[in-house]
Amino acid sequence: EQLIFGSRDEHLYMLDARTGQTLRRIPVGSEVHSAPVLGRDGHFFFIATVGGFVKAFTIASGRQLWSSRTPCNLPPTMCALYSMRPVVDANGRVIVGSMDGHVYAFDGDNGELAWAYQLEGATRSSLALTRDGTLLVGGFAGVLHAIDAQSGEQKWTRKVAAITEGVGSIADDGTLLLGDYAGFVYALDHKTGAVRWSMCAVPGTCGARVDPSRIAVQCAPTLTA
C-alpha cells in the first residue's frame, strides 16, 4: 500500500504507507497543488500540475505513461490546474478545472483531449461526479455548472452568492452539498440545480460584501452516514 502526493517542490512522492519510507521521488516539471486520483483499474493514477499538465503514472513502478497539456494559450499562471482533486468518470477520463476558465476531460488511456467546457471565469474548485455521470464544478464567478461527463455538454447552471470552491458531497437521494465565499452552505438537487435549502454558517455575517477571509466556506462539506 502506497501513499502518493505531489508537492510545490515540483516532485511527485510515492511512500510506503506503513513505514513512511520514500519509495520514489519523481520530477514533474511544475508545482502540484491538487490531490492525485486513481484510474479505473487501480493500476495507474493521474496528477494535475500548476504548469497546466495532466500526467498519468503506473502505481507499480511510477513510470510516466503520458503527459498532456491543456490547450490554454494564456500566460502560465492563467493556465494552472489548481483543482483540489480531479475526477475520473465511468469511461476512465480524467477531468480537471483550469484557471483559464475551462473544464477539460482527457482520455485516461492516451491523454488525448476528449472535450473542453467553458465557464464564466477561472476555477480551482473541487469536482463532484454523480452516479448518473453528471459533473459538478464551481468557480470564481459564483456559478455552479452541471455538465454531462460523457459529452461535455451543459445540463444546468445555478448562481450562488459568491466564489465557490467547495463542491462536495452528494447524498443518496441526489442532494449536492457545497459552500461559498459568502459563508453560505447549500443543498441542491443535482438533476435540476433547484435549491432544497441554504443556510448561513455564521448567522448574521453572510453576504457577498463581507470579507471572505472571515466567513468563507472554502472546502467541500463532508456528509456522514
N, C-alpha and C positions, 0 to 999 in steps of 0.2 A: 504494500500500500504506500502510495507516494503523496506528498504534499507539493502542489505546483502553484507558483505565483510569479508575477512579474514585478519589476522594481523601477524606480526612477533612475537607477544606475545603468539603464538600457540593457539589462540582462534578464533572462528567464531562469528561475531556480526550480530544481526538482530535488526534493528531500525525502529521505526515508521517514515516513510519518511516525514510526515507533521510536526512533532514536534521535531524529533531528539532524542526522548526518547529511551533508550536501552530496548528492549523487552526481548532479550535473549543474553547471553554470553556463548558460548559452547566450552569447551576444545576439541581440535582436535589432540593433541599429537605432533604437529610439526608446524613449521612456514608455513604460507600461503603467497605466493608471486603472485599468479595468481588470476584473477577475477572469481567469481562463474558464472556458466552458468545454465540456466533454462532447465528443462526437457521438453519433447514434450507437455505434457498436462498442464503445468504450475502449477502443484500441488507439485512438488519437484524440487530440484536443486542439482548440483554437485560442489565439490571443489577438487582441486589437491594440495597436500602438498609437502614440501621440503623433507619430510621423505619417499616419493615415494608412497604415498597412494592416491587413489581416493575414495571419500566418497559421499554418497547420503543422503539428508535430506529432510524432509517434510517442506513445506513453512508454513503450518498452525501451527505446533507445534514445529518445529525444531528437531523433533525426527530423529535419525540416522536410515536409512533403511538398509544400508550395507556399508562395508569398504573393499576395495581390494587393495593389494599391487602389484606393478609390479614385474615380475619375475627376477628382477635385483639382481645379487649376488656379486656386487661390494661394496666398502665402501659407507656408507650412502650419502656422498656428491656427489658421482658419480651416484646415483640413484634418485637425486632430480628432481621434476617436477616443472620447472620454467616457463612453457609456460605462456605467457601473458594472454591468455584466451583459455581454451579448447573449443571444439565444440561438438554439438550433431547432429548426422545425421538423415536421414529420418526414420531409424529403431529405433531411440531412444538410440543409442550407444553414449557413451561419449568418446571422442578421445583426447589424450594428447601426448605431446612430452616429452622426458626424457633426462637427462644429460648422460645416459648410451648409447646414440646413437640410440635409438629406438622410434618409434611411437606406442602407444598402444591404442586399442579400447576395451572398456568394455561394456557388456550388461547393459543397463540402468535400467532394472528391478531387476537384481540379482547380478550385479557386476562381473559376470564371464568374463574372458578374451576371447574376440572374435577373435582377431588377433594381431600380432606384426610385425612391418616392420622395417628393419634395415637401418640406414643411414650410411654415411661415418664417422660421428663424432657426438659429443654432439649437443643438440638443446635446446634452450629456446625460440624458435620462436613462434610468434603468428600463429594460424592456420586459414586457409580460406577454406570454403566449397562452391562449386558451385551448381547451381540448378540441374545439371545432376549427382551429387554425387561424384565429383572429389575433393579430399582433397589435399591441397597445404601446404607444410611446408618447411622452410629453416633450416639452421644450421651453425655450426662453420666452416664446410668445404667449405662454399660458394657455395653449390649446392642446387638448388630448386628441390623438388620432387613433382610429381603429382601422387596420389595414389587413387585407386578405394576404396571408403569408405565402400562399401559392402564386398569386398573380401580381401582387404588389399594388392592387387597386384599393382605393379608399372605400371604407364601409360607412363611417360616420366621423364627425368631429364634435367636440364639446369644449366650449370656452370655460375656463376656471378663473379664479381671481388673480393669479399671478404665476410666475415661473413654476413649473412642476418637473421635478427630477425623480421623485419617489413613486414611480408606478409599481405597485407591489402585488399584494396577494389577491388571488381570485378564489372566492368561496365556492363550495359545491353547487350552489344554486346559480352561479354565474355572476355574482356580485364582485365588481372590481373595486379595490380599496387603494386610495392614493392620497398624498398630501401635496400642499403647495407652499410657496414662499410667503403667502399672506397669512399663514397659520391655520388654514382650514384642512380638515380631513373629509374626504368624500367617499360615498358608496354609490357606484354607478352600475347600471345594467350593461354588461359587456356587449350585448347584441344590439342595443339601440343608443346607448350613451345617456339614457334617461337617469336623472339624479334620484336615487332612492332616499338618501339623506345626506346632510352635511353638518359639520359641527366645527366650532372654533376651539382649537386645542387649549388656548389660554383665554378663557372668557373675558370679553371686554377689550381685547388687544388686537384682534384680527383686522386685516384690511390691506389693500394693495399699497397704501401710502405709509404704512408703518415700516420701520427699519427691520428688514428681514433677518438681520443677524440676531435679533431678539426673539423672533416668533416663528421663523421658517420651519415647516415640517419637510426637511430636505431628503431624508431617507425613506425608503419604502416601508409602509406598515407591514407587520407580520401577523398572520392570523393563526390562532391556536385552535386545537381540536375542541 
